[in-house]
Amino acid sequence: ANVKGGVGKSTLSIMLARVLSKKMSPKKITVIDTDLQRTTTEFLSASNPEINIEFLPITPAFENTNISLVQQFVKQNMFKTGHVVIIDTPAGTSQRLWNLVGESYCVLIPTSLSNADLAPTESFIRNMDKIKARYHTIYPHLVVCPNRIPFGQKDFSVMAKRLANHDVVIGPAIRDLASVRHFYNEQKEIDRGGNAKADFDQFGDFINKFVLKGELDKIY
């Protein structure tokens, strides 16, 4: 989730679902696509039809109804052992996104290192922290996902300093998300495809350990 558009929310949702489908039964993965563009729905329907996909667009006409459906779906799956629900959120206000993800265990927040992305991302995190404080809860955990990282980039001090006073965990970096969509496949690895696949395998391991196995609770 992120208030900022174009930071890679849909691509991250797609690739996370694909990576996790190799670590667990795809039938236990549900992806809820709330973005009117249907990017996640169309991609996964073609590439991984075995993964459960729900299209519930958050638009002015259906916002309250579909947000309620998403909340209900998340609550129902809390009691299903081994099930994972991934919500691909649209851009929007912090309150709208909280309504979508407030019942979740964890929120993944993709952002690049550019100030154009980091500034609204920090504002979103600040607002999420305030809402969590208001409800006296540590959930959902917030994980910042550095993405569209230039190949060879090793200095993340700009992001680290900017987020130092916020209640977040910074996950492993993912290089150039835009290229991952084209290169991530099992048939062949082209140019940087091998690096992109390695990034997502590492990210999948991080999610498996810290999110699915609850290690984030120990950090917080």
C-alpha positions as CSV (number, residue, x, y, z in Angstrom):
1,A,0.0,0.0,0.0
2,N,1.1,3.6,-0.6
3,V,-0.7,6.9,-1.2
4,K,1.6,7.4,-4.1
5,G,0.8,6.0,-7.5
6,G,3.3,4.4,-9.8
7,V,5.6,3.0,-7.0
8,G,5.1,-0.7,-7.9
9,K,2.3,-1.9,-5.8
10,S,0.7,-4.1,-8.4
11,T,4.0,-5.5,-9.6
12,L,5.0,-6.3,-6.0
13,S,1.7,-8.0,-5.4
14,I,2.0,-10.1,-8.6
15,M,5.5,-11.2,-7.9
16,L,5.0,-11.9,-4.2
17,A,2.0,-14.1,-5.1
18,R,4.2,-16.0,-7.7
19,V,7.1,-16.4,-5.3
20,L,4.9,-17.7,-2.5
21,S,3.1,-20.1,-4.8
22,K,6.4,-22.0,-5.0
23,K,6.7,-22.2,-1.2
24,M,3.1,-23.2,-0.4
25,S,-0.1,-24.4,-2.2
26,P,-1.3,-21.8,-4.6
27,K,-4.8,-22.7,-3.6
28,K,-4.0,-21.2,-0.2
29,I,-3.1,-17.8,-1.7
30,T,-5.8,-15.2,-2.4
31,V,-5.0,-11.9,-4.2
32,I,-7.5,-9.2,-3.8
33,D,-7.1,-6.6,-6.6
34,T,-8.7,-3.3,-5.6
35,D,-7.2,-1.2,-8.3
36,L,-9.5,-0.3,-11.2
37,Q,-6.7,-0.8,-13.7
38,R,-6.9,-4.6,-13.1
39,T,-3.2,-5.1,-13.7
40,T,-2.8,-7.8,-11.1
41,T,-6.0,-9.6,-12.1
42,E,-5.1,-9.7,-15.8
43,F,-1.5,-10.7,-15.2
44,L,-2.1,-13.5,-12.6
45,S,-5.1,-14.8,-14.5
46,A,-2.8,-15.5,-17.4
47,S,0.4,-16.5,-15.6
48,N,-0.9,-18.3,-12.5
49,P,-4.6,-19.3,-12.8
50,E,-4.2,-21.6,-9.9
51,I,-4.0,-18.6,-7.5
52,N,-7.3,-17.3,-6.2
53,I,-8.0,-13.8,-7.5
54,E,-10.8,-11.5,-6.4
55,F,-11.4,-8.2,-8.3
56,L,-13.0,-5.6,-5.9
57,P,-12.3,-2.2,-7.4
58,I,-12.3,0.7,-5.0
59,T,-14.2,3.4,-6.9
60,P,-16.5,6.2,-5.7
61,A,-19.5,4.1,-6.8
62,F,-18.4,0.9,-4.9
63,E,-15.9,2.2,-2.3
64,N,-17.8,1.5,0.9
65,T,-19.3,-1.8,-0.3
66,N,-16.1,-3.2,-1.6
67,I,-14.0,-2.0,1.4
68,S,-16.5,-3.9,3.6
69,L,-16.1,-7.0,1.4
70,V,-12.3,-6.8,1.7
71,Q,-12.4,-6.4,5.5
72,Q,-14.8,-9.3,5.7
73,F,-12.6,-11.5,3.5
74,V,-9.5,-10.7,5.6
75,K,-11.3,-11.5,8.9
76,Q,-12.6,-14.8,7.5
77,N,-9.1,-15.9,6.4
78,M,-7.5,-15.1,9.7
79,F,-8.9,-18.4,11.0
80,K,-7.7,-20.5,8.1
81,T,-4.4,-22.1,8.9
82,G,-1.7,-21.5,6.3
83,H,-3.8,-19.1,4.1
84,V,-2.3,-15.9,2.8
85,V,-4.3,-12.9,1.5
86,I,-2.5,-10.3,-0.6
87,I,-4.3,-7.0,-1.2
88,D,-3.2,-4.9,-4.1
89,T,-4.4,-1.4,-3.1
90,P,-5.0,1.7,-5.3
91,A,-3.4,5.1,-4.6
92,G,-5.5,7.2,-2.3
93,T,-5.7,8.8,1.1
94,S,-4.2,7.3,4.2
95,Q,-7.7,6.9,5.8
96,R,-9.0,5.0,2.7
97,L,-5.9,2.7,2.7
98,W,-6.3,2.2,6.5
99,N,-9.9,1.1,5.9
100,L,-8.5,-1.5,3.4
101,V,-5.5,-2.8,5.3
102,G,-6.3,-2.0,9.0
103,E,-7.2,-5.7,9.7
104,S,-4.0,-7.0,8.1
105,Y,-1.0,-8.4,9.9
106,C,1.5,-6.5,7.7
107,V,1.5,-3.7,5.1
108,L,4.2,-3.7,2.4
109,I,5.1,-0.2,1.3
110,P,7.0,0.0,-2.0
111,T,9.0,3.1,-2.8
112,S,12.1,4.1,-4.8
113,L,14.9,6.2,-3.4
114,S,13.8,9.4,-5.2
115,N,12.5,12.2,-3.1
116,A,9.4,12.3,-5.3
117,D,8.4,8.9,-3.9
118,L,10.0,9.0,-0.4
119,A,8.3,12.3,0.6
120,P,4.7,11.0,0.2
121,T,5.7,7.6,1.5
122,E,7.0,9.1,4.7
123,S,3.8,11.1,5.1
124,F,1.8,7.9,4.6
125,I,3.8,6.1,7.2
126,R,3.5,9.0,9.6
127,N,-0.3,8.9,9.2
128,M,-0.4,5.1,9.7
129,D,1.7,5.5,12.9
130,K,-0.8,8.0,14.2
131,I,-3.8,5.8,13.4
132,K,-2.1,2.8,15.1
133,A,-1.4,4.9,18.2
134,R,-5.0,6.1,18.3
135,Y,-6.2,2.4,18.3
136,H,-3.4,1.3,20.7
137,T,-2.2,-1.4,18.4
138,I,1.1,-2.6,16.8
139,Y,-0.8,-4.0,13.8
140,P,-0.5,-3.9,11.0
141,H,3.3,-4.0,10.9
142,L,4.8,-1.7,8.3
143,V,7.5,-3.0,6.0
144,V,9.1,-0.5,3.5
145,C,10.1,-2.3,0.3
146,P,12.9,-0.4,-1.6
147,N,12.2,-0.9,-5.3
148,R,13.3,0.3,-8.7
149,I,16.8,0.3,-7.2
150,P,19.5,1.0,-9.7
151,F,21.8,-2.0,-10.3
152,G,24.9,-1.6,-8.2
153,Q,23.2,0.7,-5.7
154,K,24.5,-0.1,-2.2
155,D,23.9,3.1,-0.2
156,F,20.5,3.3,1.4
157,S,21.4,5.9,3.9
158,V,18.9,8.4,2.5
159,M,16.0,6.1,3.1
160,A,17.3,4.9,6.4
161,K,17.8,8.4,7.8
162,R,14.4,9.6,6.5
163,L,12.6,6.6,8.1
164,A,14.7,6.4,11.3
165,N,12.0,7.9,13.6
166,H,9.2,5.8,12.2
167,D,7.8,2.5,13.3
168,V,8.9,0.5,10.2
169,V,11.1,-2.3,9.0
170,I,13.0,-1.9,5.8
171,G,13.0,-5.1,3.7
172,P,15.5,-6.3,1.1
173,A,15.9,-4.2,-2.0
174,I,14.4,-5.1,-5.3
175,R,16.1,-3.8,-8.4
176,D,14.1,-2.2,-11.2
177,L,10.6,-3.6,-10.6
178,A,9.6,-2.4,-14.0
179,S,11.9,-5.0,-15.7
180,V,10.9,-7.8,-13.4
181,R,7.5,-8.2,-15.1
182,H,9.2,-9.0,-18.3
183,F,12.1,-11.0,-17.1
184,Y,10.6,-13.1,-14.3
185,N,9.9,-16.5,-15.8
186,E,11.2,-20.1,-15.5
187,Q,11.9,-20.6,-19.2
188,K,14.8,-18.3,-19.7
189,E,16.7,-15.5,-18.0
190,I,17.4,-12.5,-20.2
191,D,20.0,-9.9,-19.4
192,R,19.1,-8.8,-15.8
193,G,16.3,-11.3,-15.5
194,G,18.5,-13.6,-13.3
195,N,19.2,-10.7,-10.9
196,A,15.5,-9.8,-10.8
197,K,14.5,-13.4,-10.1
198,A,17.2,-13.6,-7.3
199,D,15.8,-10.4,-5.8
200,F,12.3,-11.8,-5.6
201,D,13.5,-15.1,-4.3
202,Q,15.3,-13.2,-1.5
203,F,12.2,-11.1,-0.9
204,G,10.0,-14.2,-0.8
205,D,12.3,-15.7,1.9
206,F,12.1,-12.5,3.9
207,I,8.3,-12.6,3.7
208,N,8.2,-16.2,4.6
209,K,10.3,-15.8,7.7
210,F,9.2,-12.4,9.0
211,V,5.6,-12.2,7.9
212,L,4.2,-15.7,7.5
213,K,6.2,-17.1,10.5
214,G,5.5,-14.1,12.6
215,E,9.1,-13.0,13.2
216,L,8.0,-9.3,12.9
217,D,6.3,-9.6,16.3
218,K,9.7,-10.2,17.9
219,I,11.1,-7.1,16.2
220,Y,8.3,-4.9,17.4
